[in-house]
């Protein structure tokens, strides 16, 4: 009789362990091991949907994009996108394809329309984000950024537009002025609710670092590899930062004319003064 009870107890334990592995435990193990696998989640553990839903290699930024399909519904009949995208997978493996061309990037992103615009084909997005990238003589960096940034944003189910603001001539590169121009031009196109200012040489490493805005200005590149994944100094606001446009109507008219023409430390001071004037601290963002 005793061996029978022992076998029954062992069977129950195995069932419980299997259920834990299949649900939360599986994700915790994947996240923990992802720390040691810089490129992404180890093989066999998969993302939020499991390996069966992952259309590419683990950690591949193009994973799960094959699941996106155009809905037969008319645009006005589409349901709202969920608050948390089902396509998020966490850490991204960053590796640079040799000989990458813009044509290859276009083929890998069939739902991106001319002008770098994207609208989820299967749901009505909750967020509209414009990404402003100041640029001059960084074509290779730009290609790599676009290769990663387009699928990164699509996995977040955003309506987005990417604006490359190029400075011609041999004058000193004026990043702040280019951001100012990008802000003005982007707001002419659409009533964006979020504006991301993005350096051309920064690749996001985790798709849970959402390119959306909250109530406050947000620094999205709080951890970069070149700084040992730490801020170089406390008030650093460069790299990738975000401004919510809908909470500051005066930004639409003035487009930060006086502030963004100033050096970056003064921009950081301006944003800090805006944030400090509100009634609670800004939210934290995940590392880039």
C-alpha positions in Angstrom: 0.0 0.0 0.0 2.8 2.4 0.9 4.6 2.2 -2.5 1.3 3.0 -4.2 0.9 6.2 -2.1 4.5 7.1 -2.8 4.0 6.7 -6.6 0.8 8.8 -6.4 2.7 11.6 -4.5 5.5 11.5 -7.0 3.0 11.8 -9.9 1.3 14.8 -8.3 4.7 16.5 -7.8 5.6 15.9 -11.4 2.4 17.4 -12.6 2.9 20.5 -10.4 6.5 20.9 -11.6 5.3 20.7 -15.2 2.7 23.4 -14.7 5.1 25.7 -13.0 7.6 25.2 -15.8 5.0 25.9 -18.5 3.8 29.2 -16.9 5.6 31.6 -14.6 8.6 29.5 -13.7 9.5 29.1 -17.4 9.5 32.9 -17.8 11.6 33.5 -14.7 14.2 31.0 -15.8 14.3 32.6 -19.3 14.7 36.1 -17.8 17.5 34.9 -15.4 19.4 33.0 -18.0 19.0 36.0 -20.4 21.3 37.9 -18.1 24.1 35.5 -19.1 23.1 35.5 -22.8 23.6 39.1 -23.8 21.9 38.5 -27.2 18.6 37.3 -25.7 16.8 34.4 -24.3 18.5 31.0 -24.6 17.2 28.5 -27.1 14.3 26.4 -26.1 12.9 28.9 -23.6 11.2 31.3 -26.0 9.4 34.5 -25.3 6.0 35.3 -23.9 4.3 33.0 -26.3 6.9 30.1 -26.1 9.2 28.8 -28.7 6.3 27.6 -31.0 5.3 31.2 -31.7 8.8 32.5 -32.3 9.3 32.8 -36.0 13.1 33.4 -35.8 16.0 32.6 -33.6 15.9 33.4 -29.9 16.6 37.1 -29.2 16.1 38.0 -32.9 14.5 41.4 -33.2 12.4 40.1 -36.1 11.0 37.3 -34.0 7.2 37.1 -34.0 6.7 39.7 -36.7 5.5 36.9 -39.1 2.5 36.6 -36.8 1.4 40.2 -37.7 -1.2 39.9 -40.5 -3.6 42.5 -42.0 -7.1 42.2 -40.6 -10.1 41.8 -42.9 -11.9 44.4 -40.9 -12.1 48.0 -42.1 -9.8 50.5 -40.3 -12.7 52.0 -38.3 -13.8 48.5 -37.2 -10.4 47.4 -35.8 -10.3 46.8 -32.0 -7.9 48.7 -29.8 -4.4 47.2 -29.5 -3.8 45.7 -26.0 -2.0 47.7 -23.3 0.8 45.1 -23.4 1.8 43.9 -26.8 1.7 40.1 -27.2 4.8 40.4 -29.4 7.2 41.6 -26.7 10.0 39.1 -26.0 12.5 41.0 -23.8 16.3 41.0 -24.5 17.3 41.4 -28.1 20.4 39.8 -29.7 22.3 42.7 -31.3 24.5 41.5 -34.3 25.1 43.5 -37.4 24.5 41.9 -40.8 27.4 42.4 -43.2 26.7 44.5 -46.3 23.3 45.6 -45.1 21.3 47.7 -47.6 18.2 49.9 -47.3 16.5 47.6 -49.8 17.0 44.6 -47.4 15.5 46.6 -44.5 12.5 47.5 -46.7 11.9 43.8 -47.6 12.0 42.7 -44.0 9.5 45.4 -43.0 6.7 45.1 -45.5 4.1 47.0 -43.5 6.3 50.1 -43.2 5.1 52.7 -45.7 7.2 55.4 -47.6 8.4 58.0 -45.2 9.1 55.5 -42.4 5.5 55.3 -41.2 3.9 52.3 -39.6 0.4 51.5 -38.4 -0.5 48.2 -36.9 -2.5 46.3 -39.5 -4.6 44.3 -37.0 -5.5 46.8 -34.3 -6.0 50.5 -33.5 -2.8 51.7 -31.6 -3.0 53.3 -28.2 0.2 55.4 -28.8 1.5 57.6 -31.6 5.3 58.1 -31.5 7.6 60.2 -33.7 11.3 59.3 -33.6 13.6 62.1 -34.5 17.2 61.1 -35.5 19.8 63.8 -36.2 22.2 62.7 -38.9 25.3 63.6 -40.9 27.7 61.2 -42.6 26.7 58.2 -40.5 25.1 56.1 -43.2 26.3 52.7 -41.9 25.1 53.6 -38.4 21.8 54.7 -39.8 21.2 51.5 -41.7 21.9 49.4 -38.6 19.6 51.5 -36.5 16.7 51.3 -39.0 17.3 47.5 -39.2 16.7 47.1 -35.5 14.4 50.1 -34.8 11.6 49.2 -37.2 10.8 45.7 -35.9 11.5 46.9 -32.3 8.7 49.5 -32.6 6.4 47.1 -34.5 6.6 44.6 -31.7 5.3 47.3 -29.4 2.3 47.8 -31.6 2.8 51.6 -32.0 1.8 53.9 -34.7 5.1 55.6 -35.5 7.1 57.7 -37.9 10.9 57.9 -38.1 12.3 61.2 -39.2 15.9 61.4 -40.3 17.0 65.1 -40.0 20.1 65.5 -42.0 22.6 68.4 -41.7 24.3 69.4 -44.9 27.6 71.3 -45.3 30.7 71.2 -43.1 29.6 73.4 -40.3 29.8 72.2 -36.7 27.2 69.5 -36.2 24.3 71.0 -34.3 22.3 68.2 -32.8 20.0 70.4 -30.8 19.0 72.5 -33.8 18.3 69.3 -35.8 16.0 68.1 -33.0 14.2 71.4 -33.1 13.6 71.1 -36.9 12.6 67.5 -36.5 10.0 68.4 -33.8 8.4 71.1 -36.0 8.3 68.9 -39.2 7.0 65.9 -37.4 4.1 67.9 -35.8 3.2 69.2 -39.3 2.6 65.6 -40.4 0.5 64.2 -37.6 -0.7 65.1 -34.1 1.9 62.8 -32.4 1.4 62.3 -28.7 5.1 61.3 -28.0 8.4 62.6 -29.4 11.5 60.5 -29.1 14.9 62.2 -29.8 17.3 59.4 -30.8 21.1 59.3 -31.5 21.9 57.4 -34.7 24.5 55.1 -33.0 22.3 53.7 -30.2 20.5 50.3 -30.6 17.8 49.3 -28.1 18.6 46.0 -26.4 15.2 45.2 -24.8 11.8 45.6 -26.4 10.2 46.2 -22.9 11.9 49.7 -23.0 8.7 51.1 -24.5 8.9 54.0 -26.9 5.8 55.6 -25.4 5.4 58.7 -23.3 4.0 59.2 -19.8 3.2 62.4 -18.1 6.8 63.4 -17.7 9.9 63.7 -19.9 11.7 60.4 -20.0 15.3 59.4 -20.4 15.2 56.0 -22.3 18.9 55.4 -22.6 19.7 55.1 -18.9 22.1 52.2 -19.4 24.4 52.1 -22.4 27.2 49.6 -23.1 29.8 52.3 -23.7 29.3 53.7 -20.2 29.3 50.2 -18.6 25.4 50.4 -18.4 25.6 53.3 -16.0 24.9 57.0 -16.4 28.1 59.0 -17.1 26.8 61.7 -14.7 23.6 62.2 -12.7 22.1 64.9 -15.0 22.9 63.1 -18.3 19.8 63.3 -20.6 21.4 62.5 -23.9 21.3 59.5 -26.2 17.5 58.7 -26.3 15.0 60.9 -24.6 11.3 61.4 -24.9 8.8 64.3 -24.5 5.0 63.9 -24.3 3.5 66.6 -26.5 -0.1 66.4 -25.4 0.6 67.6 -21.8 2.4 70.7 -23.0 0.3 72.5 -25.7 2.7 75.4 -25.9 5.3 73.0 -27.3 3.2 72.6 -30.4 3.5 76.3 -31.2 7.0 77.1 -29.9 8.6 73.7 -30.6 11.1 74.4 -27.8 12.6 77.1 -30.0 14.6 78.7 -27.2 15.5 75.5 -25.3 16.6 73.1 -28.0 18.9 75.6 -29.6 20.9 75.6 -26.3 23.6 73.1 -25.5 22.4 69.7 -24.2 23.1 70.4 -20.5 20.8 73.4 -20.7 18.2 71.2 -22.4 18.5 68.7 -19.5 18.1 71.6 -17.0 15.0 72.8 -18.8 13.4 69.3 -18.8 14.3 68.9 -15.1 12.6 72.2 -14.3 9.5 71.1 -16.2 9.5 67.7 -14.4 10.1 69.3 -11.0 7.2 71.7 -11.4 4.8 68.7 -11.4 3.6 66.9 -8.4 5.3 63.5 -8.5 8.7 62.1 -9.7 9.2 60.9 -13.3 8.9 57.2 -14.0 11.9 54.9 -14.4 12.6 53.4 -17.8 14.3 50.1 -18.7 17.9 50.1 -20.0 18.4 50.6 -23.7 
